[in-house]
Amino acid sequence: MRINKYLAQCNISSRRKVEEFITSGQVSINDVIVTNLSTQVLPTDIVKFNGVVIKPSNVKLYFLLNKPIGYITTVSDEQGRHTVLDLIERTPERIFPVGRLDCNTEGMLILTNDGDFANKLIHPSKEIDKVYEVVVTKQPSIEQFSALEKGVVIDDFLTSPSKISNKVKDPSGTYKFNITIHEGKNRQVRKMMEAVGLKVKALKRVKIGALPLGNLPTGKYRKLTKQELNLLLKNGGK
Ligand code: URA
């Protein structure tokens, strides 16, 4: 394992800070200072940070949070805004959100300290489905739905075909439906709606892979079971 990954798993600090510790000469392997981030650590090596032996934590944590509006999906924020980590009880392990949800989007967010698991969940090649419940200000036309299903151009990128389901008209005039996509471009659903001329009133992620959000209240979180972790990496009907 590379030294930067090894240190990141020791819960000392963020991945970025850990790299600074290495390049500034605070880390040694078998009492020899290493500054190259790609130095390999062997299972028998003794790694020290400022002279103290450190070992990776093998405790893996996986949480499901129902993110409320108004929280950003970063680990810390220089502008002092609320982050999703403010909603999770502190653990010695450094957990982080898997992927993003906009500040104004609510719903399913996974947090973990398992980098490999996180990569599997967000890597484009895995094509893990994500279902979003969208509320728009007016009833979409057949053409608008059809454009969304075929794929639309956002930021010079043609989105893959999506799936529209659970269409519900609200007596107040708004219209709710689910859209299933597997890509994770920045603000993708909002941009897709904008591309076909629809105005988003509310957006919520309600399913990842084959795991639904269920009845977890907004702002609450819980641990995921092993079975649920498998469901996350599995696509619903595929
Ligand atoms: N698409 C969006 O527009 N926002 C999100 O937070 C997630 C997907």
Boltz pocket constraint, residues with backbone or C-beta under 6 A from the ligand:
constraints:
  - pocket:
      binder: B
      contacts: [[A, 100], [A, 101], [A, 102], [A, 105], [A, 185], [A, 186], [A, 187], [A, 188], [A, 189], [A, 190], [A, 191], [A, 203]]
      max_distance: 6.0
